[in-house]
Amino acid sequence: MTLRPIKYMQLLACLLAGLVLTPGCERDLPPEAGIDFATPTEALYAPAQIVDVSTDGLAITMDGLAPTGSQIFIVDTKSGQIAGQAKAGEESGQDINWRAEFNLNALSGQRAVDSFGLKTQLSDDVEAISPERITILRKRPDNSIGPHQQAVIVSRPGAASMIIRDPLEPLVTSQGLRLYSIDYDNNGSVIFSGKSSVRGRIRIYVNGEAIGETGLGEGGNWFVIAGWTLPIGTYPIEIHRIGDDPRMPAFQTTILGAVFARTTFANMPPATLDRLAIAFTRSDPDERSKAYISDFIATPDMWEYRYDIPGGGQQYTAIYGAKAQGLTQTEGTEVQLQTVPVEPEN
C-alpha cells in the first residue's frame, strides 16, 4: 500500500474556509479524516443468559434473555441430551424474553445432581455456548420422611455463584447480613458472596487478617474476591459490615442556610456494625480424589458441590446454613479452630 503525503498547508486552508470541503480539498484529505458511522450489518453473537429458575416438585422453569428470534436449548451436561427448549421473543427492555419448562427424573437414591448448560442457535444458524451452568442438587431427608431438600445454583467460571434456591436455613444475622456461598478452585482462589439489608461496606477476615473489602451492589448484594490464595487447611472466616461508628459524635454542616447530612470525623476508622463467622475448609484435591469423596457433600450446616470447569481444573461451591454460625453476635466468642498461616501470594 502506498501512503500519500499529506499537504498540511492546503488542509489548513480548507479548514479555515469554514470547515467546508471545496473542490481540490477532498482529494488530499488523508483516509483517516473520513469516519463511517454506518450501522453494522453483522449479527450479534451473544449466548442466552439465565435470569431465574423456579421449581415445583420435578417441574423446572427457566427464564432468561437472548437475542430476538434465537432458539435456546437446555442441554443435560452428563448425557448431552436436550432437556428443554424455547424461542426468544422481542427484546423490549425487559430482563426476560424466553422461558423453558421441563421435568427432572424422579429421585431414586439418597442424593442426585442434575446439571444443565445453555446452547443458543441464532437466526443465521450460528451456535453460541453460554458459560453459565445450572445445577440442581437434591437430597432426601436423613429420616427419609418429608420432601427432599433442593439447591439451585447458577455458576460461572471465575465468578461468584448465584444461589437461586437455598437448601438450608439461611446464614443471616438479625440485622440482615447474609452469606450466600463461597466459591473456590484447586489453586486456592476464593470468592465470597452474600447480601446486606443495611447500608455499609463488607470486609472479609481470614485468621484475623483482612483479605478484601467491597461496597453493596443492587439489592444489597455483594461479593469479595480474596486478595490472597488460601493454602489447604481450615480457617475462621469473619464477614463484617463496616461503617461510621454510631457512638462517635456527629455534626451537621450548614452552608448558606442549607443543612447537609450528618457526618463524623473523616479521619476516624470505620467500625464493625455487624458480623458473622464460619469455619471454612479447603481440602486437598489429590487426597479428596484418592478417598473417592463424592462431588456432592451435604451436612446439616453446609452443602458443597465440585464440578469441572472449561479449560481444565475444578471449582467448588459451598453453601452455608444457619448451623454453620461460628460466632455469637451478643458475646462475640470465636469458635476454636485448628488453622494454618495465611500468607500473601508471591
Long-range contacts (C-beta under 8 A, 24 or more apart in sequence): 4-28, 4-30, 6-30, 43-67, 43-122, 43-123, 43-124, 43-126, 45-122, 45-126, 45-128, 46-120, 46-128, 47-118, 47-119, 47-120, 47-128, 47-129, 47-130, 47-131, 48-72, 48-88, 48-98, 48-118, 48-120, 48-128, 48-130, 49-118, 49-130, 49-132, 50-118, 50-130, 50-132, 50-134, 50-154, 51-95, 51-96, 52-96, 52-164, 53-134, 53-152, 53-154, 53-164, 53-165, 55-136, 55-150, 55-152, 55-165, 58-103, 58-104, 58-105, 58-106, 59-101, 59-102, 59-103, 60-84, 60-101, 60-102, 60-103, 60-104, 60-136, 61-99, 61-100, 61-101, 62-99, 62-100, 62-101, 62-134, 63-96, 63-98, 63-99, 64-96, 64-97, 64-98, 64-118, 65-91, 65-95, 65-96, 65-97, 65-98, 66-97, 66-98, 66-120, 67-91, 67-120, 67-122, 67-123, 68-97, 69-122, 69-123, 70-120, 70-121, 70-122, 70-123, 71-120, 71-121, 72-98, 72-100, 72-118, 72-119, 72-120, 72-121, 73-118, 73-119, 73-120, 73-121, 74-100, 74-102, 74-116, 74-117, 74-118, 74-134, 75-116, 75-117, 75-118, 75-119, 76-114, 76-115, 76-116, 77-115, 77-116, 77-117, 77-133, 78-115, 83-116, 104-136, 104-138, 107-138, 107-140, 107-148, 110-139, 110-140, 111-137, 111-138, 111-139, 111-140, 111-294, 111-296, 111-298, 112-137, 112-138, 112-139, 113-137, 113-138, 113-295, 113-296, 113-305, 114-138, 115-307, 131-156, 131-157, 131-310, 132-156, 133-307, 135-305, 135-307, 137-167, 137-296, 137-298, 137-303, 137-305, 139-167, 139-298, 139-303, 149-298, 151-303, 151-305, 151-319, 153-181, 153-305, 153-317, 153-319, 155-183, 155-307, 155-315, 155-317, 157-309, 157-310, 157-311, 157-315, 158-189, 159-183, 159-191, 160-191, 160-192, 160-193, 160-223, 161-193, 161-317, 163-319, 166-319, 166-321, 167-298, 167-303, 167-319, 167-321, 168-300, 168-301, 168-302, 168-303, 168-319, 168-320, 168-321, 168-322, 168-323, 169-321, 169-322, 169-323, 170-321, 170-322, 171-276, 171-278, 171-320, 171-321, 171-322, 171-324, 171-325, 172-276, 172-322, 173-274, 173-275, 173-276, 173-329, 174-329, 175-241, 175-273, 175-274, 176-220, 176-274, 177-239, 177-241, 177-274, 177-275, 177-276, 179-239, 179-276, 179-278, 179-320, 180-319, 181-317, 181-318, 181-319, 181-320, 182-237, 182-280, 182-317, 182-318, 182-320, 183-315, 183-316, 183-317, 183-318, 184-230, 184-282, 184-315, 184-316, 184-318, 185-309, 185-313, 185-314, 185-315, 185-316, 186-285, 186-313, 186-314, 187-229, 187-313, 188-229, 188-230, 188-231, 188-232, 188-282, 189-225, 189-226, 189-229, 190-225, 190-226, 190-229, 190-230, 190-282, 191-223, 191-224, 191-225, 191-226, 192-223, 192-224, 192-226, 192-237, 192-239, 193-221, 193-222, 193-223, 193-224, 194-221, 194-222, 194-223, 194-239, 195-219, 195-220, 195-221, 195-222, 196-220, 196-222, 196-241, 196-274, 198-241, 198-273, 198-274, 199-243, 200-241, 200-242, 200-243, 200-273, 200-274, 201-241, 201-242, 201-243, 201-270, 202-239, 202-240, 202-241, 202-242, 203-239, 203-240, 203-242, 204-237, 204-238, 204-239, 204-240, 205-237, 205-238, 205-239, 205-240, 206-230, 206-235, 206-236, 206-237, 206-238, 206-280, 206-342, 207-235, 207-236, 207-339, 207-341, 207-342, 208-236, 208-238, 209-342, 211-342, 213-242, 227-344, 228-342, 228-343, 228-344, 228-345, 229-345, 230-282, 230-342, 231-282, 231-340, 231-342, 231-343, 232-282, 232-283, 232-284, 232-340, 233-281, 233-282, 233-339, 233-340, 234-279, 234-280, 234-281, 234-282, 234-337, 234-338, 234-339, 234-340, 235-279, 235-280, 235-281, 235-282, 235-337, 235-339, 235-340, 235-342, 236-277, 236-278, 236-279, 236-280, 236-326, 236-334, 236-335, 236-337, 236-339, 237-277, 237-278, 237-279, 237-280, 238-275, 238-276, 238-277, 238-327, 239-275, 239-276, 239-277, 240-272, 240-273, 240-274, 240-275, 241-272, 241-273, 241-274, 241-275, 242-270, 242-271, 242-272, 242-273, 243-270, 243-271, 243-273, 244-268, 244-270, 244-271, 245-270, 245-271, 246-271, 246-273, 247-271, 274-329, 275-327, 275-329, 276-325, 276-327, 276-329, 277-325, 277-326, 277-327, 277-334, 277-335, 278-320, 278-324, 278-325, 278-326, 279-324, 279-326, 279-335, 279-337, 280-318, 285-314
